[in-house]
Amino acid sequence: MSFRVDRGTALVALGCLCFLLTAALGAALAPAETGGTDGTADDDTRRLLVGVQGVGSYHDGGSVRLIEDGEETWRESSAPVYFDVTQLDNGSVLAGYMADGYEDCGSYDSPCYRTGFRIIDPDPSPEVAYEWSFPVRNRVASEVHDVEPLPGGGFVLADMEHERIVIVEDGEVIWEWKASTRYDAPDDPTTTDWLHINDVDRIGDGRFLVSVRNANQLLILERGTGVVEVINEDGDPAVLNHQHNPQWLGDGAVLVADSENHRVVELHRTESGNWEPAWVLRGAGGQRFDWPRDADRLPNGNTLVTDTRNARLVEVNESGRVIWEHQFDYRALPYEADRLPVGEPVGGPTYGDADTAGVDTGGRVPLLTPLLRLVSAAVRLPRWVGELHLFTTLVSLALVVTGGVYRWRHRSDGA
């Protein structure tokens, strides 16, 4: 009888010890959370404007940050959530945002959430100089993820609350395209995460590239005409799966953060008019991408990737080799980054024939890798957590549960 009690206690103790060793060794052996380079980068100072969605969660601790050579030089964090960021010609910063506590709520109860864009003046210390916003029903899946300046004034933005693209001038909406003209809409789009239109970029005069996340599609939209081309028309998730922040490289080529496929992909238009992957990168620096949400082709030919759940920015060359990397604290959720002064240009070098199959991305473990993705989507894990840590944690849990069952049975027998 005493043997069974000892055995149960020993299993619980062994499980706890296994978990503690996993956490301690993982943290101790984790790489430093600093920027770095392999020595082959260009000599220019790296200035990066970053929109951080949150710290520790998706809806709190957001900020706009300027990072120079791996060091943060300023931060504006008066809103709980920030998204896409763009430096304007005068040096101020345009940012999509969401915040709560507003009294002007329209048809919604007060206090409420509002979303829209802010213009941040960074000098002498960062402060919000202008704000345009509207009330939303929910704080989730209703935000303005992207806003872009237009030549001659005005702004174009993606409105996820009403699933539309709008142009704002002097604080007034002067034009809109409603997704319900193309897609079958629910009775009230504000009550559900219907299409999740998360990006719009001007790619020509009155011409826009639009990301419809939930349809796995990119649209070419012309003002006055409507949709003139659809990328991934059948919504094939093997081509795009809940993407973010596409970049128009030129007619027939687009670079996309293919988020739920955990990769960056360059799509080319084929002679038949279809769009197919021509260059794919699934990770860099020995680490697989985890929900990347921005990829910019830089004028120097490299690609800047915002690797959201790995809390890092990584610049790679055509072969996928890391040229530069910046690591945030693991609790940060970077949404989008622009390398200054160019930001995210329209047009850029294309790859297409580069082989990235040999890039070290850390490999993939059946069952454990998908499970780790699932856990990381729900819980902010330290960036060093991998399949081995998940496996030993599951073993620890099994030991504790088994030991607990032994002890419970012993007490039941004794009763």
ROPAFI-187078 format. One record per residue (C-alpha): residue number from 1; residue in three letters; x, y, z. Coordinates in Angstrom, 2 decimals. Layout:
R     n   res         u         v         w
R   NUM   ALA         X         Y         Z
...
***
This chain:
R     n   res         u         v         w
R     1   MET      0.00      0.00      0.00
R     2   SER      2.74      2.47      0.92
R     3   PHE      4.53      1.57     -2.34
R     4   ARG      1.59      2.88     -4.36
R     5   VAL      1.54      6.13     -2.42
R     6   ASP      5.29      6.62     -2.92
R     7   ARG      4.99      5.81     -6.59
R     8   GLY      2.27      8.41     -7.15
R     9   THR      4.17     11.08     -5.25
R    10   ALA      7.36     10.25     -7.14
R    11   LEU      5.61     10.58    -10.50
R    12   VAL      4.18     13.99     -9.58
R    13   ALA      7.58     15.16     -8.33
R    14   LEU      9.31     13.85    -11.47
R    15   GLY      6.79     15.61    -13.70
R    16   CYS      7.29     18.91    -11.87
R    17   LEU     11.06     18.54    -12.05
R    18   CYS     10.91     17.76    -15.77
R    19   PHE      8.86     20.89    -16.43
R    20   LEU     11.12     23.13    -14.33
R    21   LEU     14.23     21.83    -16.08
R    22   THR     12.59     22.40    -19.47
R    23   ALA     11.79     26.01    -18.61
R    24   ALA     15.13     26.74    -16.95
R    25   LEU     17.31     25.22    -19.67
R    26   GLY     15.21     26.70    -22.47
R    27   ALA     15.47     30.21    -21.05
R    28   ALA     19.17     29.83    -20.26
R    29   LEU     20.06     28.62    -23.75
R    30   ALA     17.86     31.11    -25.61
R    31   PRO     19.72     33.50    -27.93
R    32   ALA     20.08     37.13    -26.88
R    33   GLU     17.17     39.44    -27.74
R    34   THR     19.22     41.97    -29.68
R    35   GLY     19.67     43.07    -33.25
R    36   GLY     22.46     41.55    -35.28
R    37   THR     24.07     41.13    -38.67
R    38   ASP     26.22     38.64    -40.49
R    39   GLY     28.60     41.36    -41.60
R    40   THR     27.46     41.44    -45.23
R    41   ALA     24.89     44.21    -44.88
R    42   ASP     25.25     47.60    -46.51
R    43   ASP     26.81     50.44    -44.57
R    44   ASP     23.69     52.60    -44.25
R    45   THR     22.21     53.19    -40.83
R    46   ARG     19.16     51.00    -40.44
R    47   ARG     16.18     53.13    -39.45
R    48   LEU     12.96     51.18    -39.08
R    49   LEU      9.50     52.45    -38.27
R    50   VAL      7.49     49.73    -36.54
R    51   GLY      3.83     49.36    -35.66
R    52   VAL      3.48     47.08    -32.64
R    53   GLN     -0.04     45.71    -32.23
R    54   GLY      0.36     44.85    -28.57
R    55   VAL      2.60     43.56    -25.81
R    56   GLY      1.44     40.38    -24.11
R    57   SER     -1.89     40.41    -25.97
R    58   TYR     -3.40     41.42    -29.29
R    59   HIS     -5.37     44.32    -27.82
R    60   ASP     -3.15     46.08    -25.29
R    61   GLY      0.28     47.68    -25.12
R    62   GLY      0.44     48.82    -28.75
R    63   SER      2.97     51.39    -29.88
R    64   VAL      4.69     53.09    -32.79
R    65   ARG      8.47     52.83    -32.51
R    66   LEU     11.52     54.08    -34.35
R    67   ILE     14.50     51.73    -34.24
R    68   GLU     17.94     52.85    -35.37
R    69   ASP     20.67     50.22    -35.68
R    70   GLY     18.84     47.95    -33.27
R    71   GLU     18.18     50.62    -30.63
R    72   GLU     14.78     52.19    -29.95
R    73   THR     15.02     55.99    -30.25
R    74   TRP     11.38     56.92    -29.60
R    75   ARG      7.98     55.38    -28.90
R    76   GLU      4.37     56.59    -28.91
R    77   SER      2.01     54.32    -26.96
R    78   SER     -1.12     56.29    -26.10
R    79   ALA     -3.38     53.81    -27.96
R    80   PRO     -3.76     50.17    -26.89
R    81   VAL     -3.38     48.97    -30.51
R    82   TYR     -1.39     50.22    -33.50
R    83   PHE     -1.10     48.63    -36.94
R    84   ASP      0.35     49.87    -40.24
R    85   VAL      2.78     52.81    -40.04
R    86   THR      4.05     55.17    -42.75
R    87   GLN      6.46     58.09    -42.58
R    88   LEU      5.07     61.18    -44.33
R    89   ASP      7.14     63.63    -46.35
R    90   ASN      7.34     66.11    -43.45
R    91   GLY      8.75     63.47    -41.08
R    92   SER      5.53     62.84    -39.16
R    93   VAL      4.10     59.33    -38.94
R    94   LEU      0.74     58.05    -40.18
R    95   ALA     -0.60     55.06    -38.23
R    96   GLY     -3.74     52.93    -38.13
R    97   TYR     -5.00     52.49    -34.57
R    98   MET     -7.81     51.44    -32.25
R    99   ALA     -8.59     52.82    -28.77
R   100   ASP    -11.33     52.73    -26.16
R   101   GLY    -12.90     55.14    -23.69
R   102   TYR    -14.64     57.42    -26.20
R   103   GLU    -17.91     59.23    -25.40
R   104   ASP    -18.81     60.09    -29.01
R   105   CYS    -20.18     56.67    -29.97
R   106   GLY    -22.90     57.24    -32.55
R   107   SER    -25.35     54.32    -32.36
R   108   TYR    -23.21     52.34    -29.89
R   109   ASP    -23.24     52.55    -26.11
R   110   SER    -20.84     54.93    -24.39
R   111   PRO    -17.96     54.52    -23.66
R   112   CYS    -16.97     52.79    -26.89
R   113   TYR    -14.09     51.90    -29.15
R   114   ARG    -13.09     54.03    -32.10
R   115   THR    -10.70     53.21    -34.94
R   116   GLY     -9.11     55.19    -37.73
R   117   PHE     -5.75     56.83    -38.15
R   118   ARG     -3.45     59.15    -36.29
R   119   ILE     -0.66     61.45    -37.37
R   120   ILE      2.17     61.42    -34.85
R   121   ASP      4.71     64.23    -34.62
R   122   PRO      7.95     62.69    -33.26
R   123   ASP      9.76     65.96    -32.45
R   124   PRO     10.75     67.04    -29.88
R   125   SER      8.93     64.13    -28.21
R   126   PRO      6.31     61.94    -29.93
R   127   GLU      2.72     63.14    -29.61
R   128   VAL     -0.52     62.72    -31.55
R   129   ALA     -0.98     65.80    -33.77
R   130   TYR     -4.15     64.70    -35.59
R   131   GLU     -6.76     61.96    -35.34
R   132   TRP     -9.59     60.80    -37.59
R   133   SER    -11.77     57.97    -36.33
R   134   PHE    -15.24     56.44    -36.16
R   135   PRO    -17.00     54.29    -33.52
R   136   VAL    -17.01     50.50    -33.85
R   137   ARG    -19.12     47.75    -32.34
R   138   ASN    -16.22     45.57    -31.14
R   139   ARG    -12.54     45.98    -30.43
R   140   VAL    -11.69     42.84    -32.43
R   141   ALA    -11.85     42.46    -36.24
R   142   SER    -13.24     46.01    -36.61
R   143   GLU    -10.00     48.00    -36.66
R   144   VAL     -8.42     50.05    -39.42
R   145   HIS     -5.34     47.96    -40.13
R   146   ASP     -4.02     50.12    -42.97
R   147   VAL     -4.06     53.73    -44.09
R   148   GLU     -1.97     55.32    -46.85
R   149   PRO     -1.41     58.93    -47.94
R   150   LEU     -2.51     59.97    -51.42
R   151   PRO     -0.75     62.40    -53.76
R   152   GLY     -2.05     65.91    -53.33
R   153   GLY     -3.59     65.15    -49.93
R   154   GLY     -6.14     62.80    -48.53
R   155   PHE     -5.86     59.24    -47.27
R   156   VAL     -7.10     55.84    -48.39
R   157   LEU     -7.91     53.31    -45.70
R   158   ALA     -9.29     49.80    -45.21
R   159   ASP    -12.39     49.81    -43.00
R   160   MET    -12.95     46.35    -41.49
R   161   GLU    -16.02     47.42    -39.51
R   162   HIS    -18.07     48.07    -42.65
R   163   GLU    -15.84     46.05    -45.06
R   164   ARG    -15.08     48.85    -47.48
R   165   ILE    -12.27     50.98    -48.91
R   166   VAL    -12.67     54.72    -48.31
R   167   ILE    -10.87     57.91    -49.24
R   168   VAL    -10.85     60.68    -46.64
R   169   GLU    -10.09     64.33    -47.44
R   170   ASP    -10.27     67.15    -44.90
R   171   GLY    -11.88     64.80    -42.39
R   172   GLU    -14.70     63.71    -44.73
R   173   VAL    -15.26     60.49    -46.66
R   174   ILE    -15.36     61.51    -50.34
R   175   TRP    -15.34     58.04    -51.96
R   176   GLU    -15.96     54.46    -50.97
R   177   TRP    -15.98     50.97    -52.45
R   178   LYS    -18.16     48.49    -50.61
R   179   ALA    -17.18     44.82    -50.62
R   180   SER    -20.88     43.91    -50.71
R   181   THR    -20.85     44.90    -54.39
R   182   ARG    -18.74     41.79    -55.03
R   183   TYR    -19.23     39.42    -52.09
R   184   ASP    -22.44     38.10    -50.52
R   185   ALA    -22.79     40.12    -47.34
R   186   PRO    -24.42     39.18    -44.03
R   187   ASP    -27.32     41.31    -42.88
R   188   ASP    -24.98     43.43    -40.75
R   189   PRO    -21.21     43.14    -41.39
R   190   THR    -20.47     44.87    -38.07
R   191   THR    -21.73     41.84    -36.12
R   192   THR    -19.26     39.33    -37.57
R   193   ASP    -15.70     39.06    -38.87
R   194   TRP    -16.94     38.75    -42.42
R   195   LEU    -14.10     39.58    -44.86
R   196   HIS    -11.43     41.19    -42.69
R   197   ILE    -10.17     43.61    -45.35
R   198   ASN     -6.80     44.37    -43.81
R   199   ASP     -4.74     46.28    -46.38
R   200   VAL     -4.98     48.79    -49.20
R   201   ASP     -2.07     50.24    -51.21
R   202   ARG     -2.15     52.78    -53.99
R   203   ILE     -0.38     51.20    -56.98
R   204   GLY     -1.28     53.76    -59.62
R   205   ASP     -3.54     56.68    -60.41
R   206   GLY     -6.91     55.68    -58.91
R   207   ARG     -5.69     52.07    -58.70
R   208   PHE     -5.40     50.09    -55.46
R   209   LEU     -4.22     46.69    -54.26
R   210   VAL     -6.63     45.35    -51.60
R   211   SER     -6.16     42.38    -49.27
R   212   VAL     -9.37     40.47    -48.48
R   213   ARG     -8.00     38.21    -45.76
R   214   ASN    -10.89     35.84    -45.12
R   215   ALA    -11.37     35.18    -48.85
R   216   ASN     -7.64     34.44    -49.33
R   217   GLN     -7.71     36.98    -52.17
R   218   LEU     -6.03     40.13    -53.38
R   219   LEU     -8.03     42.56    -55.52
R   220   ILE     -6.93     45.14    -58.05
R   221   LEU     -9.46     47.93    -57.59
R   222   GLU     -9.90     50.92    -59.88
R   223   ARG    -11.75     54.00    -58.75
R   224   GLY    -14.81     54.47    -60.92
R   225   THR    -14.60     50.94    -62.35
R   226   GLY    -14.42     48.51    -59.44
R   227   VAL    -12.51     45.23    -59.29
R   228   VAL    -10.49     44.62    -62.46
R   229   GLU     -8.42     41.62    -61.36
R   230   VAL     -8.47     39.01    -58.61
R   231   ILE     -5.34     37.25    -57.37
R   232   ASN     -6.16     33.71    -56.18
R   233   GLU     -9.67     33.92    -57.55
R   234   ASP    -10.73     30.50    -56.24
R   235   GLY     -9.45     31.31    -52.73
R   236   ASP     -7.05     28.35    -52.71
R   237   PRO     -5.38     28.32    -49.23
R   238   ALA     -2.34     26.59    -50.74
R   239   VAL     -1.67     29.84    -52.64
R   240   LEU     -2.71     32.35    -49.97
R   241   ASN     -4.09     31.70    -46.50
R   242   HIS     -5.27     34.72    -44.47
R   243   GLN     -2.53     36.99    -45.83
R   244   HIS     -1.40     40.45    -44.71
R   245   ASN      0.31     43.49    -46.25
R   246   PRO      0.90     42.57    -49.90
R   247   GLN      3.41     44.68    -51.85
R   248   TRP      2.95     45.39    -55.55
R   249   LEU      6.33     44.72    -57.20
R   250   GLY      5.11     45.62    -60.67
R   251   ASP      2.64     44.34    -63.22
R   252   GLY      2.57     40.58    -62.81
R   253   ALA      4.39     40.29    -59.47
R   254   VAL      3.33     40.73    -55.85
R   255   LEU      5.08     39.93    -52.56
R   256   VAL      2.85     38.70    -49.72
R   257   ALA      3.14     37.80    -46.05
R   258   ASP      1.20     34.54    -46.36
R   259   SER      0.38     34.48    -42.67
R   260   GLU     -1.51     31.25    -41.98
R   261   ASN      0.83     29.33    -44.30
R   262   HIS      3.66     30.76    -42.14
R   263   ARG      5.70     31.87    -45.12
R   264   VAL      6.57     34.78    -47.40
R   265   VAL      5.61     34.21    -51.02
R   266   GLU      6.21     36.05    -54.28
R   267   LEU      3.37     35.43    -56.72
R   268   HIS      3.73     35.89    -60.48
R   269   ARG      1.01     36.09    -63.09
R   270   THR      1.32     33.25    -65.58
R   271   GLU      0.63     33.43    -69.33
R   272   SER     -2.78     31.91    -68.64
R   273   GLY     -3.62     34.77    -66.26
R   274   ASN     -3.40     32.71    -63.07
R   275   TRP     -1.16     33.67    -60.17
R   276   GLU      1.32     31.12    -58.85
R   277   PRO      4.11     31.07    -56.23
R   278   ALA      7.46     31.87    -57.86
R   279   TRP      9.54     32.32    -54.69
R   280   VAL      8.76     30.96    -51.23
R   281   LEU     10.56     31.42    -47.91
R   282   ARG      9.35     29.56    -44.81
R   283   GLY     11.89     30.81    -42.28
R   284   ALA     15.33     32.27    -41.80
R   285   GLY     18.27     32.03    -39.44
R   286   GLY     17.35     28.55    -38.25
R   287   GLN     13.86     29.63    -37.20
R   288   ARG     10.59     29.01    -39.00
R   289   PHE      8.35     31.99    -39.56
R   290   ASP      5.39     32.08    -37.20
R   291   TRP      2.49     34.16    -38.55
R   292   PRO      4.49     36.73    -40.56
R   293   ARG      2.34     39.76    -41.31
R   294   ASP      4.52     42.01    -43.45
R   295   ALA      7.15     41.55    -46.13
R   296   ASP      8.76     44.44    -48.04
R   297   ARG     11.09     44.11    -51.03
R   298   LEU     13.72     46.79    -50.45
R   299   PRO     15.45     48.80    -53.19
R   300   ASN     18.72     47.01    -52.35
R   301   GLY     17.11     43.73    -53.39
R   302   ASN     16.70     42.30    -49.89
R   303   THR     13.38     41.48    -48.19
R   304   LEU     12.34     42.79    -44.78
R   305   VAL     10.00     40.41    -42.93
R   306   THR      7.91     41.15    -39.84
R   307   ASP      7.80     37.74    -38.14
R   308   THR      5.00     38.50    -35.70
R   309   ARG      4.79     35.61    -33.24
R   310   ASN      8.55     35.19    -33.24
R   311   ALA      8.68     38.88    -32.25
R   312   ARG     11.41     39.76    -34.72
R   313   LEU     12.27     41.69    -37.84
R   314   VAL     14.55     39.89    -40.26
R   315   GLU     16.14     41.10    -43.48
R   316   VAL     17.10     38.37    -45.93
R   317   ASN     18.65     38.24    -49.36
R   318   GLU     17.33     36.41    -52.41
R   319   SER     18.71     33.07    -51.24
R   320   GLY     17.07     33.45    -47.81
R   321   ARG     20.27     34.18    -45.89
R   322   VAL     19.87     36.54    -42.93
R   323   ILE     21.50     39.92    -43.51
R   324   TRP     20.17     41.63    -40.39
R   325   GLU     17.83     40.78    -37.54
R   326   HIS     16.18     42.63    -34.67
R   327   GLN     14.63     40.71    -31.80
R   328   PHE     11.93     42.27    -29.63
R   329   ASP     11.00     41.08    -26.18
R   330   TYR      9.05     37.88    -26.80
R   331   ARG      5.81     39.44    -25.52
R   332   ALA      5.73     42.07    -28.28
R   333   LEU      3.55     41.55    -31.37
R   334   PRO      5.03     43.60    -34.22
R   335   TYR      2.49     44.11    -36.99
R   336   GLU      4.36     45.95    -39.71
R   337   ALA      7.74     47.60    -40.31
R   338   ASP      9.05     50.09    -42.87
R   339   ARG     12.72     50.66    -43.51
R   340   LEU     13.27     54.38    -43.86
R   341   PRO     13.41     56.52    -45.87
R   342   VAL     11.72     54.48    -48.62
R   343   GLY      9.12     52.63    -46.52
R   344   GLU      7.15     50.14    -48.64
R   345   PRO      7.75     51.22    -52.24
R   346   VAL      5.46     50.38    -55.13
R   347   GLY      7.59     48.33    -57.49
R   348   GLY     10.82     46.57    -56.68
R   349   PRO     13.23     43.82    -57.68
R   350   THR     11.66     40.43    -58.26
R   351   TYR     13.14     37.03    -57.43
R   352   GLY     11.27     34.13    -58.89
R   353   ASP     14.17     31.84    -59.81
R   354   ALA     16.06     31.76    -56.50
R   355   ASP     16.21     28.40    -54.73
R   356   THR     15.43     28.64    -51.00
R   357   ALA     14.87     24.93    -50.42
R   358   GLY     18.14     24.62    -48.51
R   359   VAL     17.48     27.50    -46.10
R   360   ASP     17.76     26.41    -42.47
R   361   THR     14.30     26.95    -41.00
R   362   GLY     14.58     24.58    -38.06
R   363   GLY     12.66     21.71    -39.62
R   364   ARG      9.16     20.43    -38.95
R   365   VAL      8.07     17.70    -36.54
R   366   PRO      4.85     15.80    -37.34
R   367   LEU      2.04     16.47    -34.84
R   368   LEU      4.23     18.63    -32.59
R   369   THR      4.76     21.50    -35.06
R   370   PRO      1.01     21.97    -35.81
R   371   LEU      0.25     21.68    -32.10
R   372   LEU      2.89     24.30    -31.29
R   373   ARG      1.35     26.63    -33.89
R   374   LEU     -2.05     26.14    -32.29
R   375   VAL     -0.76     26.88    -28.80
R   376   SER      1.22     29.94    -29.91
R   377   ALA     -1.90     31.35    -31.56
R   378   ALA     -3.71     31.29    -28.21
R   379   VAL     -0.89     31.97    -25.74
R   380   ARG      2.12     34.27    -25.97
R   381   LEU      4.97     31.79    -25.62
R   382   PRO      8.60     32.76    -25.02
R   383   ARG     10.34     32.82    -28.41
R   384   TRP     12.71     29.99    -27.43
R   385   VAL      9.86     27.50    -27.04
R   386   GLY     10.10     24.78    -29.70
R   387   GLU      8.88     21.28    -30.39
R   388   LEU     11.32     19.73    -27.89
R   389   HIS     10.06     22.01    -25.12
R   390   LEU      6.47     21.20    -26.03
R   391   PHE      7.24     17.46    -26.00
R   392   THR      8.92     17.55    -22.57
R   393   THR      6.07     19.70    -21.23
R   394   LEU      3.56     17.11    -22.42
R   395   VAL      5.65     14.37    -20.78
R   396   SER      5.73     16.41    -17.56
R   397   LEU      1.97     16.82    -17.66
R   398   ALA      1.48     13.10    -18.28
R   399   LEU      3.69     12.24    -15.29
R   400   VAL      1.82     14.63    -12.99
R   401   VAL     -1.59     13.36    -14.13
R   402   THR     -0.51      9.71    -13.79
R   403   GLY      0.91     10.34    -10.34
R   404   GLY     -2.25     12.15     -9.32
R   405   VAL     -4.38      9.23    -10.48
R   406   TYR     -2.27      6.80     -8.46
R   407   ARG     -2.68      8.92     -5.35
R   408   TRP     -6.43      9.34     -5.89
R   409   ARG     -6.90      5.58     -6.31
R   410   HIS     -4.91      4.91     -3.14
R   411   ARG     -7.09      7.30     -1.15
R   412   SER    -10.24      5.75     -2.66
R   413   ASP     -9.03      2.26     -1.69
R   414   GLY     -8.21      3.47      1.80
R   415   ALA    -11.66      4.95      2.20
***
